């Protein structure tokens, strides 16, 4: 397997072959994770540090489980109780951790570009677990694996990404990945929730759900990220659900076998109807969570292998 990258900071700089390499390896870990004995030793002797400057349930738990199943020594740093609260800069934190010789550093940070800056200061492999409104690469990869397994392919599909596009790093990473794999991407949402540079993304933009969902293969709903909003982006949650929330009536406009996705956490009754989210015949939301562990295992194995090669040649 060839994966010529020291870090995973985003999807933008990955090639279609890089993406396929990750997904193919992740498939093997899907099988492993469904066995009673889920342990491998490819990261045995290596140290993984998880630094989450933002709250997380799925991503942090997923990275922790992935590292432990591969045999790594995993440490979760409680950033809310760290020296950052005493005024320590991100770079000083990075230099402190670097002196402890970790091998894998998983970072989530509220500011775009912070993870990239940190990666320039350490000697280990860095994985971006979400930085501001920039990217969330492993989420896009697990979404891709979910789609590929559900549809049998990851190209020439019609994919609708609906909701708060402007504040979503998940949307950005998925736009990059799905575009690289030759899919047709539609963005659906109110103009207030569309990024200003949308015309540079090579996508179709719809303000009306009825038009946007017509004959799509995949419907990807996004959470309203109120914590990143500083004004009145929507009139009310009730009005938003009426116009842009996914329910059975709106889903009928998509293909009969269209799948429904959501990166979580969900606001039921705001961006998606709860009954539809739980419909095992249409929703693959729980499969997304499962694929997350497998994808993160694959990425960490590939980066650890590259790190070992770099250290041998240093």
Residue pairs with C-beta under 8 A, 6 or more apart in sequence:
1 21
1 24
1 25
1 302
2 17
2 21
3 18
3 21
3 22
3 302
3 303
3 305
3 306
4 18
4 306
5 13
5 14
5 18
5 302
5 303
5 306
6 125
6 303
6 306
6 307
6 310
7 119
7 125
7 126
7 127
7 128
7 303
8 125
8 126
8 127
8 128
8 137
8 138
8 299
8 303
9 115
9 116
9 119
9 126
9 128
9 135
9 137
10 128
10 134
10 135
10 137
10 173
10 176
11 19
11 135
11 137
11 140
11 141
11 173
11 176
11 177
11 180
12 135
12 176
14 137
14 177
14 180
15 180
16 180
16 181
19 141
19 144
19 177
19 180
19 181
21 302
22 141
22 295
22 298
22 299
22 302
23 141
23 144
23 145
23 148
23 154
23 295
23 298
25 298
25 301
25 302
26 141
26 145
26 291
26 294
26 295
26 297
26 298
27 145
27 294
28 298
29 293
29 294
29 297
29 298
30 145
30 149
30 290
30 291
30 294
32 38
32 40
32 69
33 69
33 290
33 293
33 294
33 297
38 69
39 69
39 71
40 69
40 70
40 71
40 297
41 70
41 71
42 70
42 71
42 301
42 304
43 67
43 70
43 71
43 72
43 103
43 104
43 300
43 301
43 304
44 70
44 71
44 72
45 71
46 71
46 72
46 73
46 103
46 104
46 304
47 72
47 73
47 74
47 75
47 100
47 101
47 102
47 103
47 104
48 63
48 67
48 72
48 73
48 74
48 75
48 102
48 103
48 104
48 105
48 106
48 300
49 74
49 75
49 77
49 97
49 102
49 104
49 105
49 106
50 60
50 63
50 64
50 67
50 74
50 75
50 76
50 77
50 106
50 129
51 77
51 79
51 93
51 97
51 105
51 106
51 107
51 108
52 59
52 60
52 76
52 77
52 79
52 106
52 107
52 108
52 129
53 79
53 84
53 107
53 108
53 109
53 110
53 114
54 108
54 109
54 110
54 130
56 108
56 129
56 130
57 264
57 265
58 264
58 265
58 289
58 292
59 108
59 129
59 130
59 138
59 139
59 292
60 76
60 108
60 129
62 289
62 292
62 293
62 296
63 106
63 127
63 129
63 296
64 74
64 76
65 293
66 293
66 294
66 296
66 297
66 300
67 74
67 104
67 300
68 74
69 293
69 297
70 297
70 300
70 301
72 103
72 104
72 300
82 88
82 93
83 92
83 93
83 96
84 90
84 93
88 96
90 109
90 114
90 117
90 118
91 117
91 118
91 121
94 118
94 121
94 122
95 121
97 105
97 122
98 121
98 122
98 123
98 124
101 123
101 124
102 122
102 124
103 124
103 125
103 304
103 307
104 124
104 125
104 127
104 300
104 303
104 304
105 118
105 122
105 124
105 125
105 126
105 127
106 126
106 127
106 129
107 114
107 115
107 118
107 126
107 127
107 128
107 129
107 131
108 129
108 130
108 131
109 115
109 118
109 130
109 131
109 132
110 131
110 132
111 131
111 132
112 131
112 132
112 133
112 134
113 131
113 132
113 134
114 131
114 132
115 126
115 128
115 129
115 131
116 128
116 131
118 126
119 126
124 307
125 300
125 303
125 304
125 306
125 307
127 138
127 296
127 299
127 300
127 303
128 135
128 136
128 137
128 138
129 136
129 138
130 136
130 139
130 169
131 169
132 169
133 166
133 167
133 168
133 169
133 172
133 228
134 169
134 172
135 169
135 172
135 173
135 176
136 169
136 170
136 172
136 173
136 263
137 173
138 292
138 295
138 296
138 299
139 169
139 170
139 173
139 174
139 263
139 292
140 170
140 173
140 174
140 176
140 177
141 177
141 295
141 299
142 288
142 291
142 292
142 294
142 295
142 296
143 170
143 174
143 177
143 220
143 261
143 263
143 288
143 291
144 154
144 177
144 178
144 181
145 291
145 294
145 295
146 261
146 284
146 287
146 288
146 291
147 154
147 157
147 159
147 218
147 259
147 261
148 154
149 287
149 291
150 259
150 284
150 287
151 157
151 217
151 218
151 259
154 181
154 183
155 181
155 182
155 183
156 182
156 183
156 184
157 178
157 183
157 184
157 217
157 218
158 183
158 184
158 186
158 215
158 216
158 217
158 218
158 255
159 174
159 178
159 183
159 184
159 185
159 186
159 216
159 217
159 218
159 220
160 186
160 187
160 188
160 212
160 213
160 216
160 218
160 219
160 220
160 254
161 171
161 174
161 175
161 185
161 186
161 187
161 188
161 220
161 222
162 187
162 188
162 189
162 209
162 212
162 213
162 219
162 220
162 221
162 222
162 244
162 246
162 271
163 188
163 189
163 193
163 221
163 222
163 223
163 224
163 244
163 271
164 171
164 189
164 193
164 222
164 223
164 224
164 225
164 233
165 171
165 187
165 189
165 193
165 194
165 195
165 198
165 222
166 192
166 193
166 194
166 195
166 233
167 193
167 225
167 228
167 229
168 222
168 223
168 225
170 222
170 263
171 187
171 222
174 220
175 185
175 187
175 201
175 203
178 185
179 185
179 201
179 202
179 203
184 204
185 201
185 202
185 203
185 204
186 203
186 204
186 205
186 206
186 212
186 216
187 194
187 198
187 201
187 203
187 204
187 205
187 206
187 212
188 205
188 206
188 207
188 208
188 209
188 212
188 213
188 244
189 207
189 244
190 207
190 233
190 234
190 243
190 244
191 207
192 233
192 234
193 233
193 234
194 205
198 205
204 212
206 212
209 243
209 244
209 246
209 250
209 253
210 250
210 253
213 219
213 250
213 251
213 253
213 254
214 253
214 254
215 253
215 254
215 255
216 254
216 255
216 258
217 254
217 255
217 257
217 258
217 259
218 258
218 259
218 261
219 246
219 251
219 254
219 258
219 259
219 260
219 261
220 261
220 262
220 263
221 246
221 260
221 261
221 262
221 271
221 272
222 262
222 263
222 271
223 262
223 263
223 264
223 265
223 266
223 267
223 271
224 234
224 237
224 240
224 267
224 270
224 271
234 240
237 267
237 269
237 270
240 270
240 271
241 269
241 270
241 271
244 271
245 269
245 270
245 271
245 272
245 273
246 260
246 271
246 272
246 273
246 276
247 272
247 273
247 276
248 273
248 275
248 276
251 258
251 260
251 276
251 282
258 282
259 282
259 283
259 284
260 272
260 276
260 277
260 279
260 282
260 283
260 284
260 285
261 283
261 284
261 285
261 288
262 271
262 272
262 277
262 283
262 285
262 288
263 288
264 285
264 288
264 289
266 272
266 277
266 285
268 274
268 277
276 282
276 283
277 283
277 285
